[in-house]
Amino acid sequence: GGPNPLMIAVRNSTGATSSRNRLGLTLLELLIVMGILGVMLGAGVGAFTGLDPGRRTALSTVTSTLRLARNEALARRAGARVRFDLATGAMHATGFRVVGTWRFEGMGQVNGFGPLAEIVGGELPFTNAGYMGRALDFSQGHPSARLEVAVQDDPGCDWGEGFDLGFALRPVAMTSARLADLGSSAGLDMRSDGGLIGWFIGQSSMEGNRQVKGERIRLETPAGVLAVGRWSRVRMSHDGRFFRLYVGEVEVARSFQEGRLWRGPSALIIGGGPGGLPAMVDDLTLAVAGNSFHAFLPGGVSFAKETPKEILFSPSGALDPVAHNAPLQIKLDFDDGLSEQIYVGLYGTVEQ
């Protein structure tokens, strides 16, 4: 018989360039490529089986809602929250919109942005010893002098779902005095013992879903949270569930009061109560709840029972340190018996 083709291919591999040699090498290369493709396809099939579209949708829905709330807090420099309805799989994200900030750096004029702010009822001097630069010195002004902010002229300023009112305060004497009145719906007073009294009026539903003015809710702090001659950042807020008072970013009083607030028609007023206000005021800010977003888990997915009912983000985008002292975990249970976890770090980062 004739020569063995395999023997020729081996001999020619040392340097010959016949067509038989090229054919033998091409077949070998093809076998190697096919082997590599087989391994890759086998691994790919295993990887794609874990990419269940329903699972991806559920994870994306939750992480997107959390990140939306956090980004809203960062963008607006105001708090945000996400509420979870474990029974229905619903999520409700709400951010706080800054209505305005008002400072007192001008010569007798109120600076800032937001609704018009004016000094009415008498003269109110400015002082250079402010919290940040200059401040309003109510202690040296006319007892009936007050700062009025025309929040009623801003159609978007609806504090019914929540509000956050803050300002810097430096008492020069400790007496009972009105600090703030928000549209006759909420207010903050100073006590003679250095404590604070916060109040708000809820909204009630009558027959036929007619909304009416509810009862007045009162919240008091311990004595001594304020001190004569010391600047403190004072805040009063309602987030739809809790009514809170802060001094120096420390929560000093809290009351669970769920529901909408009554929205009065009048202005935001600082000072001007009976007897005047023996204090300096600076750096006034007001934010109201708004920019809501709703989302729902897809079918076949539910929140685990240990999922927190609410996650609060601070104006820095981190978890609210008052509400959360540790990272949070949200667990999703699937009908096939599997589960997935989503983590929210102390700095507000959202990870799977």
N, C-alpha and C positions, 0 to 999 in steps of 0.2 A: 503493500500500500504506500500512500503518499506520506509526506511529513506530518507530524503531529502539530496542529495549529497552536496549541497551548505552549509547546516547547519553543516554537518560533517566537511567540509573543514574549516569552521570558528572555530568550537570547537577545532579541532586538531591544529590550528595555535598557540595555547597557549603552545604547547609542544609535541603533538603527532607527529609521524614520519611515517605515513602510506603512501602508494603509491599514494592514492588519493590526499593527501595534497601536495606532490611533484608535481603532475600534475597541480593542481590549481595554484601554485606559478609560474611554468614555463610559463603558458599561460599569466599570468599577466605581467611577465617580458618581454615576447615577444611583448605584446601590447605596453609596454612602449618604447622598443627599436624601434618598427616600427614607433611610433609617433615621436621619436627623428630623425630617418632617414628621415621621411617625411619633417620635418622642415629643416634639412640640405640640402636635395635635392632641396627643393623649393628655398632656398637661393642660392644654387649652380647654378641652372639654370639662375637665375637673374644675377649672377656674370659673368657667361660665355657669356651671350648675349652681355656684354660690351667689351669682348676681341675679337674684330673684327681683323682678321689676317691682312687685308690691313691697318688698322689704326696703328697696332703695327709695321708693316714694315715701314711705313712712319716716325713714331716717331723715330724708331731705326736708320733709315738711316740718318736723320738730326743730332740727338745727337751724333752718331758715327763719323760723318764727323767733327763736331765741336770739339769733344774731341781728335780726331786724330791730328788736327791742333794745339790744345793747348799742347798736349803731345810732338809734334814735337818741339814747341818753347821751352819747358822746357828741353828737351833732348839736343837740339843743342845750347841752350843759345842764340838764335837768333829769330827774329820776325817770325810770320806766319800769314796767312790770309785765309779766306773762302769767296768766291764770290758766290752770288746767282743770277741766271738768272730767274727772275719772270715769264717770258713768257714761258720758256720751262721746268721749274722745275729742272734745272741742278744745281749742286753744284761743285765748283772747289776749293779744299784745296791745298795750297802751303806753304811749309816751307822753311826757309833759312838755307842752309848748310854752316857751318863755314869752309872756305878755309884754314885759318891759323891765328895764333896770334904770334906776334913777340915782344920780350922784349930785354933789353940791359943790363942784369945783369952781363954778363961775362966781362973779361978783353979784350976789343977790338973785341969781338965776339957777333953776334946776336943770341939770344936764342929763343926758341919757337917751334911750329910745323907748317907744311905746306910747300909750295914751298921754295926753297933755297933763302935766303936773303943775299945780299952782299953789302958792302960799296965800291963804285967805284968813280973814278974821282978825288981822292985826299984823304987826311987824314980827319977823322971826329972823334974828341975826345968824350969820354964818361964822363959824369958828375955824381957826387953822389947826386946832388940836383934834382933828378927825380920826376916824378909824383908818382911812386911807386918804390923806390929804385934808380937805375941808369937810365940815359936817354942819348940820342944822343944830343950833343950840336952843332948844325949847325952853331951857331953864332961864334964859335971858330975854325971852320973847313975851309978848302979850299972852295972858293965860288962855284966851280963847283962840289964839293963833294955831293954825293947823295946816298940814299939807294935804291937798285934795288931788287925787289922781282920777281922771275921768274914764275909768274902766267900763262904765256903762255905755260909752260911745264906741267901744270895740265889739262888733257883733260876734267875733270869735272868742271873746273872753267869757266862756261859760264854765264856771267852776263847779257845776253840779256833779260831775264825775270825779272831781278831786282838784286840789290846789296845793300850792307850796308858796308860802309867804315868808320872806326872811329879811332881816335888816340888822345892822350893827347898833348896839345900844350901850350907852355909858351913863348910868344914873349919877346925878350929883347930890341927890338926897333920896331917901327911901320913904316914899309915901304911896298911898293908893292912887293910881292914875290910869287913864286910858292910853294904851300904846297904839292899837290899830283897830279899825273897823272895816271889814271887807263887805261892802254893799249891804250892810245891815243883816248879813247872813252868817258871818263869823267874825270873831274879834279876839283881841288879846289885851289883858290888863296886867299892870304891875301891882303887887301887894306891898304893904308897908314892912313886911318881914323879909323882903327880898325874894319872894316867890312870884309865880306867874299864874294867871287864870286864863285859860282858853275856853272859848265857847263857839258853838255853831248851831244852826237851826236846820233840822232835817226836812225832807220833803215827804209828805204822806199822800197816799192815794185814797180817794173817796169813791163812793159808788159811781159807776160809769167811768172809772179810771181818771176822774178829775183830780189833778194834782193841787194840793193845798199846802200851806205853811204848817210845818210840824212843830214839835216841842223843842225847846232850847236845851242843848246838851252842854254840860259844864265839865271842865277838866282842870285840876289843880296840881301844881308841882310842890315838892317840899320847900320849906323856907331856905333862904340863903343861896339860891342858885344864881342870883345877881348880887353884885357888890358895888358899893359906892366908889366912883373913881376908876372902875375897871371896864374896859371895852369887852363886850361879849356879842357873839353872833347868835341872834335869837331867831328861831324858825317855828312856824306853825304849819302843819300839813294834814291833809286828809286824802288818802289814796283810794277811797271807795270802800275800805274795810276798817282801817285804823285811823283814829284821830291822835296826832302826836305833837308833842312840844319838845324842842331841842334848845340847848344852850351850849354854845361852843362845839356844835356838831355831836354832842352827847345827848341821847334821848333821856329826858327827865320826867316825862309823863306820857302814858299811853292809855287809850280806851278803845275797845272794839265797838265800832259804830258803823255797821254796813248799810249802804244805801246812798241815794242821791242827796245832795244838799239843796236847800232852798236858794234860788238865785234872786237876790234882791235887786232893785232897780238903781240903787244909789252908788256913789263913788267909793273908792278906797280912801280912807281917811287915816292919817297918822297924827296923833296928838289931838289937842282941842277939846279934851274932856273937861268936866267940872274941876276947877282948881288948877288946870294946866298940867304940864308934864315936866317934872324936874329932871331932865335928861337930855343928852345929845343923841342924835340919830344920823346914821350914815349908810350908804350902800344898800338901798332898798331894791328888792327883786320880787317879782311875782310870776309864777308859772301855773298853768292850768292843764288838766288832763285833756288829751286829744290825740289825733292821729292813730286811731284804733285800727287793728288788723285782726281778722278772724281766720282760723284754719281748722281743719278736721282731719283726723287720722283716716286712712283708707279702710275699707272693709277687711275683716280678718285680723285686725291689729287693735290692741288695747293698752292703756297705761297700767303698769303694775300698781298694786294697792299702796306701795310705799312711795310712790311718786309724790313730790311736794305739790300742794294745791296752788302755790304761788311762788314765783321767783321775782325778786326785786333787784334792779340795777341802780347803782348810785350815779350821780352826774359824771363821775369819772369813767363809767363803763364797767366798773368792778361790781361784784355782788355787794348789795347793801350790807355793811358790817353790823348794823343793828338787827337786821332780820336773819342774816346768815353768818355763822361763825366758822363754817367749814365748807369745802367744795360740795357740790350737789350732784346727784346721780338720778337720771331719768331712765327707767327701764321700760322697754316695749315688749309685750308678750304677743306672740304670733299663734295663730290657730294650729300650726303644725307642731307646736310644742317648743319651738326655738324662741330665743329672746335676744335682744340687742340693748346695749347701754349707751347712753349719751352723757357726757360729763361736762359740768360747768365749773370752771376753776374760780378761785377767789378773785382773780382779776377779770372775771367775766368771759374768759375764753371758752369756746364751745368746741368740744372734740368728741369723736366717736371711738 
